[in-house]
Amino acid sequence: MACRLLPLLLVAFVCLCSNQEAFAKKNLWKTLSGEAPLVIARGGLSGLFPDYVKIAYEFAINNSLYEAVMFCDLQLTKDGQGICRTNLDLENSTNIQLAYPNRNSTYLVNGKNISGYFSIDFTADELFNNVSAIQSYPTRTHSLDQINAPFSPEEFSGVGQSSIWLNVQYSNFFDEHKLSMASYMESLSKRMTLNYISSTEVGFLRAIAPKYRSKTKLILRFMNKEDIDPSINETYGSMLRDLTSLKEFASGILVPKSYIWPLDPQRYLQAPTDLVKDAHAVGLEIFASDFNNDGYDMSYNYSYDPIREYLQFVDNKNFAVDGFLTDFSVTASEAIACYAHNNASRSPEAGNPLIISHNGASGDYPGCTDVAYQAAIRDGVDYIDCSVQITRDGIAFCRESPDLFVGTTIASNSAFYPSRMKTIPTIKNDQGIFTFDLTWKEIQSLTVNIYNKYEKDYQLYRNPAAANVGKYMNLTAFLEFAIQVNISVLISIENARAIISERNLDVTNATLSALNQTGYNKISDRIMIQSDDSAVLLQFKQRTNFKLIYKVLEADVTVSSSAIEEIRKFANTVALPRSSLFRLANNYFLLAAPDVVKRFHNHNISVFVYTLRNEFPSLAFDFLADPTMEINSFVQVAKVDGLVTDFPATAKAYLGNKCLHPRTEDDYLMFLVDPGVDLSNLQPENFGPAIAPEPSLSSVTNSPLPSLKEALAPGPDSKSPSTSPDPRKNSSNRCSGRSLFVSLMIAVLLFLNSH
């Protein structure tokens, strides 16, 4: 009997385990249903294409999660046909003013006069046949403007299988002009399934609830808290006090994301509200709106990484919204499928590229400071980097640029500005204040500052709360710190030739001295040396066993075969700017990727790409303002060996995401941008030629570095301080001096002992 029961018990155990696994998977999410949050594509992929056009919907359907919902802001034409447009004024998102220059009007809308071009003044034929959509967002590409007609809800049947969400924002306005939203939707529902209907007006939802509630989810869309719903004359903020009453006609609410995670005036996250929990407690689903990869309202807490923002709403261990309304449905899909509920400690897969910091975690802290390096290590880098500069008294320290205008507030320091300003053409064409004209003590007195190249033109700032924290580290302290925390280092040397010529200071020897002093000559596998000067690398090759990196400074450069052969003689690795791997057209779309990485690999030379940044202006339009997509292309398409980045946390998260190495054919595949194959071929006539490249990089071998002069000739100002290094102030020289003294004493003692 027991033998016959054993197989049955095994089957029961397997079934129980399977059911528990399915139950656990379903209840992994803290949504109302326990299912994964919905991705709701506002107007299709409107972050790239003009919103509410056929190709935007097709792209969103084909490249988002299978369950993604297509969202349409519904308006009506003069003859009662539906059109998907956000604003009542069509001039904001179409070329209607060109097609009908004298057909603008002024109407009273919710108590305010609005002037513009309104759908109620045009027939469907006039709009669909003579008007084209344009991008309404100022920072997005206009290369795809005026090539797609506006979209009608009837066209959903021809763009692929998906759920449909119609949003009605101005039903009262259309009623006043003898156009019925309710009648149009009733007619439409006989031809297709309307999965979701939302409205900003309680009165409209109450009126249609009896007909739709059994087959369609009705959602109340909230506007700003101080705005008034004209159908009941109440503010949206006041409606939050009685969520239970909304259940009478709605199954959910759609709210701006700030309702859930409010920001303080400095754009940092405050504590979350209880709105998600309160809505779920009364049985309401809650959806969050206003998600944009390129939005200016993104909290500084996210470091310009949109995936981190999505995760904040669904993977915070306390609650999860039931869906996102987003212009970038592909990124939202990545966040849900690849990053949410991911074990951050999962081990990296073999073959992943190295993560190398660029001035530490300089996207969040002033570059090359102690706090930037500490943050980079927390963020998961494989190497922290130090760009070596030198002071007037010969101290080598970490800082990207010899010009102190970059990354410090020296321009507001009267002790140095403007009296120390100079022009050194071999380093910088215009004036600067240079590290080698200040002592180490003077350098330490400066206030550091976060540098961001997109601050001036785009008003995109990096972590203002930490803009002036941290201190620079001298090279010896940096190396000792790296040993203490057990992290590998990359040392970068630039301008060595110019600094010898201009100030008689040898950055290369100062670096070698610090490396020897800290014992790195005995642990050569923990260090890489980088330079744009072959003579510097040859010095290290002759005197050390370190890995050597040749840095190509020129952007958009074509590397010749002869240059690759030369690089082999003094470097194991080459660092290339992004534009040398993925070329750009003049409208900031990607062209076909050159085979430069493959060519270097054929010569056994590794390739690092620099510098990766999260801010959307740094990204080609193909990457959908998503820095993760750029990383994905460098890893999967270019197959680089290292990623040099201002934001190491984004690279680390990417290398640990669940979709990078799918285990079954059903696993979600992250959208892969293959330059020259994907978006840039959609409308070839709209893409101009490549940005003109620099001349081909044909020779990279430099002459030997100039020798130090024994003494500098007196300058015209005899009172100016000498720029020669003072061995009394150089810690490495002091150590060398003590070593020499000890050696001499030992020799004397040995001589006396022998006699």
N, C-alpha and C positions, 0 to 999 in steps of 0.2 A: 504493500500500500504506500509506504514511504517513498519507494522508488518511483511509483507512478505519479506521486504528488510533486516530486522534485522538478520535473520540466514545467509543470504548471506554475510552481512558485517562481521559477526563473523568468518565465514569460511575464508574470504579474509584476515582478521586480523591475524588468526592463520597461514595461509600460508605465509603471509608476515613475521611474526615473525620467522617461521621455516626457510624461505629462508635467512633472515638476520643472524640467528644463524649459518646456514651452511656457509654463506659468511664470517662471522666473524671468524669461525673456520678455514676456508681455508686461510684467510689472516692474521692469527695470526703469521705466519712465514714470515720473511723478505727474504725468498728465491726467486729466479726468478719466480717460478711457484706459490708461496704462499703455497705450500704443505710442509709437514715435510721434513727435510733433510734425505737423503739416508744414510743407514748404508751399507758400502761396506766392505765385509769380505775378507781381503787379505789372500788367501790360506785357507779359512775357519777360524776356531778358531785356528789360528797359534800361539796365545799367550800361548797355552797349548800343543797342538799336534804339531808334525812336520808339517810344512806347506805343502799345496797342496797334502793332502792325503784324501781318501774318508771319513774317520771318522771325520776329521776336518771340512769338508764341511757339513756333516750330523749334527754335533753338532751345527754348526753356524746356519743352516737353522731351526733347531728345537727349538732353544733357543734365537733367535734374533727377531726383528720386522718382521712381515710378508713380508714387502716390501724389506727386506735386499737383497743385490746384492752379488753374489759370484764372486770373482775376481781371474783371472788366468793369471800369467805371462807366455806367450806362447813361447815355443821353439820347434824346429823340430828335429826329429831323422834322422839318415842316410838314412832311407827309406821313409822319408817325412811324418811321423806320428807326431801328436802333443803331447807335454808333458808340464805339468805345473811345472815350476821351475823358481826361481828368478834369480840366478846368472848363467852366462854361465859356470862357473866352477862347475860341479856337486859334487865335493868333499866336498863343503861347506855344503851340505844339504842331502847327501846320503852316504851309505857305499860302494860306487862304487870302492874305492881304494882297499877294501878287496876282492871284487868280481873280479876285473880286475886289478891286481897290476901293470901291465906293459903297460897299454893302455893310459897313459897320453900324452898330446901333447902341442905344443905351437903355438898360432895363433896371427896374427896381427888384433887387434880389435880397430877400430876408431883411428888408428895411434899408438897404444901401444901394445907391446907384452904381451900376457897373457898366463901363463902356467896352465895346469890343465886337467880335464876330461870334454870333450865336448860332447853334445848330438849328434852332427853331426858325431861322430866317432862310434856310436853304433846304432844297429837296435832297433826298438820298442820292439821286442821279448827279446833282451838282457836286456833292461832296466826294462821292466815291470815284467819279470819273475825272474830275478837274482839280482836285486838291491832293497834295502829298503831305506826309508826316515829316516833321523835323525834330531833332533832338532839343528838348526844352531845358536840359540841365547844362549850365554854362561850362562846366569843366569836362564834359564828355565830347566825344568826337562828333564832328558834323560831316564826316566823309560818307555817311550812309543816309544823309538827308535827301529828301525829294525823290526817292526812288521807290517808295512804298505808299500805297493808298491807305487811308484810314480803314479800320477793321470794323466789321459788323458782327454781332454775336452769332448770326446765322452761319458764319464761316467757321465756327468751331468744329463743325462736323467734318471739315476737310483738312484739319491740321494735326490729326492724331488723337488717340484715345487719352482723355484726361477728364478730371472733374472740373466743373465750371462754377465760378463764383461771380455773381452780378452784384454790383454795389450801386445803390440809388441814393444820391446825395441831395438832389433838388426836386423831389417829387411835387412839392407845393408850387414851385416855379412853373413846372410843365403843366400842372393842373390849371394854373391861372391862364395858360395860353391854349387851353382846350386840347391838351395832349396828355393821355393817360398812361403812366408807367404801368399801372396794374393791368390794363387791357393788353398792352404790348407783351408783358411777361406771360400772361395767360395764354396768348397765342403762341409765344415761343415755346412754352413748356409742353405743348402738344407735339412739337417736332423734336425736342431734345430734353435730356434730363438736366434740370437746374439743381445742382447739388447744394449750393449755398446762395442765399440772398441776404444782403446786408443793407442797412439804411441808417442814415444819421437822424432819421425822424421816427420817433416812437409811434406817432399816429399812423404812418404808412405801414409799419410792421403789424400793428394791431389790426389794421383793415385787411391785410392779406393773410394773416395767420390761419384763419379757418380753412383756406384753400390749399395752403402749402405745407403746413406744419407736419403733416404725416409723412411727406416724401422729401422735403427740403429743410435744411437747417437754416433757421432765421437768426440773424446776428445783428445786434445793435452796435453801430459804429459810433464811438465817442470822438468828439472833437476836443479842442482845448477846454480845460475845466471852466473857464469863464465864458465860453461861447454858449449861445442859447439855442435849444431845439425849438424852431418856430411852431412845430405842431402841438407842443404842450406848454410852451413859454417857460421852460425851466433850463437852468444851466446843466451842463454835463457833470460838473462837479457835484451838484446836489443829488444827481441820480445815483451816485456811488453809495449814498447813505442807505438805500433800500434796494439791494440787489435782488432780494427775494421777489419783489413785484415784477421784475423783468422776466421771470420765468413764466409769467402768464402768456407771453407772446414770443419769447425768444429762447433759443437753446444755448446762446453764447454771446460774448461781447468782444469787440475789437477795439483796442485802446492804443494810444501812443505809448511807445516803450518807456517814456519818462514817468508814466503812471505807475510803473512797476519798479524800475531802478532809477530814481531821480538823481540828478546831478546837482552839485553845489555850484555857486557862481563861477568857480574856477574850472568847471567841467571835470570834477572828480566824482566818483560814485559815492552817494550817500547810502545809508542802510536801506534795504528794499522795503517797500510797503507790504501790507498783508493782502493786497488785492487779489493775487492769484489764489491764495489759500481761501479767502472769503468767497470768491467766485466758485471755486470747486466745492466749498462746503454747502452751497445752495444748489449745486448741480448745474452750474453754468460753465461751459468751456470759455477759455479766455485766450485771445489771439493778440499778438503785439505787432504794431506797425512802425513804419519809418526807418526800416533798415536799409542802409546804403553803404557799400564799401568805400565810397568816396564822399561820405557825408562829413560836414564840418561840425556835427553835433556829437561825434564819437568821443567817449570819455578818454582822458589821458591814461586811465588805468589799462586800456587795451593795447597801448603802444602801436596804434594804427594797424592792428591785426584784426580784421573783421571776424575771423573765426572765434577769437577770444570773446568778442561781444556776443555772438550767438550762444556760445557755451554758457555765458553768464546767466542766460535766461532758461536754460534747459538742463544744465549739469552742475548746479550749485549745491546739491545734496538736500535742499530744503523744498524746492518746488520746481515745476517745469511748466512753461506756457504750452498751450495746445497747438501753436503754430506761429510762423513768422510771415508777415506781409513784407516782401522784399523786392528790390529792383535787381538783385543778384541771386537768383534762385540756385545757381550752380554752387556758389560759396555756402549758402545755407544747407544745401544737400551734403556737401563735404563735412560741414560741422556735425551734422546729425549722424551720418553713416560712418565717418572715418575717425572722428575725434571724441565724440561724447562717450562717456563711460569707458574711457580707455585707461589702461593701467600705465601711469606715467613712468613706472619703474621697469617696464618691459625692456628686455635687452635688445640693443640695436642689431640689425641683421648684418651679416658679413657683406663687405663690399660697399657699405654706405660711405659717402664722402666724409672727410673731416669737416668739423665746424671750427672755424678760426675767427676769433673776435676781431673787429676793426676798432682799435682804440678802446678795447673793453666793450662793455655793453653801452656804446656811445649813443644809442637811440633813446636811452632812458637817463643817462647821467653824463656829466662832462667827460669828454674823452680822455683816456690815459690817466685817469685819477684812480686812487685806491678804491673808491666806491664803485667805479665802472668795472674794474677788474674783479672785485668781489661779486658783483652782480653777474658778470659773464660766467663765472664759475658756477654760481647758483643756477644759471640758465642752461648749463650743460655743454659748454664748449669743450673741445678737445685741446685747443691751444689758445692761450692768451698772447696778445701781441704787444710789442713795444717798438714804436718808431723812435729811434735814438736821435736826440738833439744834444747839443753841448753848450755849456755856459762859458762866459768869458774867463772864468777861473778853472776851466777844464773839466767840469763835472758832467758826465754823461747822464741823461735822464730821459724819461719817456714822454713824448709829445709828438703829435702828428706833424705839425708844421713848424719850421723855424721862425715863422712870422707870428708874433704874439698878438696881432690883431685878431687872429683866428682862435677862438676858444678861451679868450680871457677878456676882462673888462679894462684892459690897459689904456684904452682911449679916454677913460674917465679918471685916470690916475695922473695927476699933475707932476708927479715926481719923474715920470718917464715920457709923458706926451705933452707937447710935441718935440721936446728937446732931443730925444733919442731916435727920432725918425731918420731913416736913410733909404736910399735906393741902391739895390744890388741886382743888376740886370741878370746875372747868372742864376739868381734864385727867384726873383720876382720883378716884374716890369715896373710896377708902381711902388710907392713908398711903403715901408713897414718898420716895425721895431723887432729886432731879431734876438733870438735867445743867446747868441754868442756875443752880444753887446751888453748883457746883464750878468751879474754874478748869480750863483746858486741861491744865495740869501735873498737877492732881489727877486728872483723867480718865485721863491717860496712866499714872498709877500703879496703876490698877485692874487686877485680873485678870479677863479676859473668860471667858465660859462659854457653851456651846451651850444655846440655849433650845429646848425641845420641849414642846408643849402636851400630848402623850400620855405624858409621863414619869411623872406622878404617878398617874393613874388606870389606866394600862395597863402600867407598868414597861417602856416601850419607850424605849430610850436611843439617842441619836445619837452614833456614832463616839467612844466614850469616850476613845480614845487621843489624840484631838485636841480634847478638850473645853475646854482652857484655852490653846490656842495662838493667836497672832496679836495684832495691835495695831489700834486704831482709826486711821482716817486723817482728817486735817482735809480740808475740802472742796477746798481748793486742791491739796493733794497728790493727792487722788483724781482730780481733773480732769486734772492733769499726767500721772498714771499712765495714764489712759485714752487720752490723746493719744499717749503713748509706745508703747503696745501696739496702737494703732489700733482701738479698740473704741468703739462708741456708748454714750451714757449716758442714764439716766432719773433725774432729780432729783425727789424727792418732798418736799413741804412740808405738814406738818400742825401743828395747834396754834399757828399763827402769831398768831392773834388773842388767844388766851389768854396767850401768852408776852409780848406787848406789854403787855397789861393788868396782868399779874402782876409782870413783871420789867423792863419798859421796854427790851426787847431785840427788835430787828427781824430776824427770820430771813430775810424776803424780801429786804431790802436787802443783808444779809450774803451771801446766795446770788448776787445780781446782781453784787456786787463781785467775788466769786471767779470768776464766769464771765467778766467783763470782763478781769480780771487775767490769766487763762489763755488768752484769745483765743477763747473759744467764741462770742462775739458775731459772729465772722467765719466760723464754720463751723456755722451754725444747723441744717444738715441732720443733724448728728451728735448732737443732744440733744433730749430731751423733758422737759417740766416737768409734774409731776403735783401736784394738791392737791384736798382736799375742800372748799376755800373758794373760791367764785367770785371774791372780791375779790383773792385772791392771783393767780389766773390772769389777771384783767383787768390787773393791774399788769404782768405779763409780756407780755401782748398789746400793751399800749401802748408798751412799751420794747424789745421783741425780735421776732424772726421765728421763735421756737421753736415746735415742735409742742406743743400743750397738751392735758393729760388731766384730765378731771374724775373724781375717785374717789368712788364711792358707798360710804359706810361701812356703811349699814344692810344687814343680812342679810335674806333672804326678802322683799325689798321689791318692790312693784309700781311700775314707773315709768310715770307718766302721760304723755300726749302733750304736755301743756303743759310738763312738765319737760324733755322732749327738745327742745322749741323753745327753752327757755331755755339749755340746755347749748350749743346751736349758736352762741350769741352769744359764748361765751368759750372753747370747747374744740373740738378736732378729733376727740377720742377720749374714750371713757368706759371706766373700769375698774369692773367689776361683780364682786361676790362670787359664788362658785360657785352658791350657793343661789338667787340671783336668775335664773340661767339654767336650772337644773334643780331643780324643787321636790321636796321630800321629804315622804312620808307620815310619820306619827308612828311607824312601825316601821322607818324608815330605808330604805325602798324608794322609787324614783323615781316621781313622778307625771308627767303629760303636761308637756312642756317648753313654757314660754311663748314667744311669738314676739318677745321683746324684742330679740334681735340683729337680726332682720330689720327691725324698726321703726327702730332706730338707723341701719342701713344705708340705709334709704329716705331718711334725712335727711343722708346722706353723712358719718356719724359712725362711726368705727371702734370696735370693742369688744375690750377686753382682759378676760380672766377671771383672778381671783386668789382665793386662793393655792393652788397645787397642791402636794400632799404625797404621799409614797409610803406612809406608815404606813397599815395597813389600817383603823384606826378612822376615818380621814378619808374613807373611800370608802363610798358607798351600797352596799347589798348587791348590787344589780344588777351592779356592776362586778367582782364575784367576787374582791375583795381584790387586784385587779390595777390598779395606777395607769395602766398603758398603756391599759386599756379606757376609763378616764375621759378621758384625753387624746384617744383616738380619737373619743369621742362629742362632745367640745367642738369638734373639728376637722371631723368629717364631718356631724354633726347640727346643732349650734349654729352652726358656721361662724364661729368667732371669729377675730379678726385678731392676737391676741397671747396668749401663755401666760405668766403670772407664776408662777414656781415656786421652791420650796426645793431642788429636785433637777433642775437643768437637763440633766444627762447623760441622764436618762430621757426627757425631751422631745426632746432632740437625736437619740437613738437611734430614737425613734418616727418622727420626720420623715424618717429615712433608711432605714426598714425596707422590705424588698422587696415587701410586700403592700399598701403604702399606695396605690400606683398600679399595679394589675395590668396586665400587657401582653397577656395572652391570657385567654380565658374559662375556661381550665383552671387558672389561677393560684389559689392558696389565698386566700380572702377572710377577713380578720381579723373575728372576731365583733364585731358592732356593736350596742351597747346603745342603743336608741331609747326614751327615757323615755316611759312611759305606754303603750308598745306591746308590750314584751317580757315580762319576768319579772313585772311587777306585775299582769298580767292572768291569770296562771296560776290563781290562786285569789282572785277579787275579794272574797269574803266575809272574807278574812283581813287585808285592808288597810284601815286606818282612814283618817280624813280627813287632809288636809295639816296640817303644823305651822302654827299660826296666823300669818299674815303680819303684818309691821309695817304701819302705815298707808301708804297710797299715797304715793309720792314725787311730790308735786305742785308743789313750788317749790324751786329750788336756788340762787336768787340771794341772796347775802349783802350786807349793808351794807358800805360801805367800811371798811377796816381802821382801827383807832384810830391817832391820831398819837402819835409818841414824845413824852414829856414832857421838858422841858428839864432838869429835875432832879427826882429823887424826893423826896418829903417825908420828913424823918427819921423812922425807925421808933421804936418804944418802946425798942429796945435801941440806944443810940447807938454801941456798940462793934461792932455787927454790920457786916460788910463791905458796901459799896455794891454794888447789883446793876446799876448803870449800866455800860455798856461802857467800858473804859479804852483809849483810842486808842493809848496807848504799848505795849500788849500785843497789839494786833490787827495781824497782818501785812498785811492788806489796807488798813487805815487808814494804816499806815506808808508803804506804797507810794503811797497817795493824797497823803499829806503831802509825800513827796519830789517827786511830780509837780507839786504846787502850788508848791513851792520853786523847782524848775527853771523852771517857767513864769514866775515872778516875776523870776528872774534874767535870763532871756532878754529879758523886756520892758524891764528896766532897761538892759541892754546896748544894745538897739535904740534906746532913748531917747537914751543918751549918744552913740551913734554918729551919730545924726541931728543932734546939736548940736555 
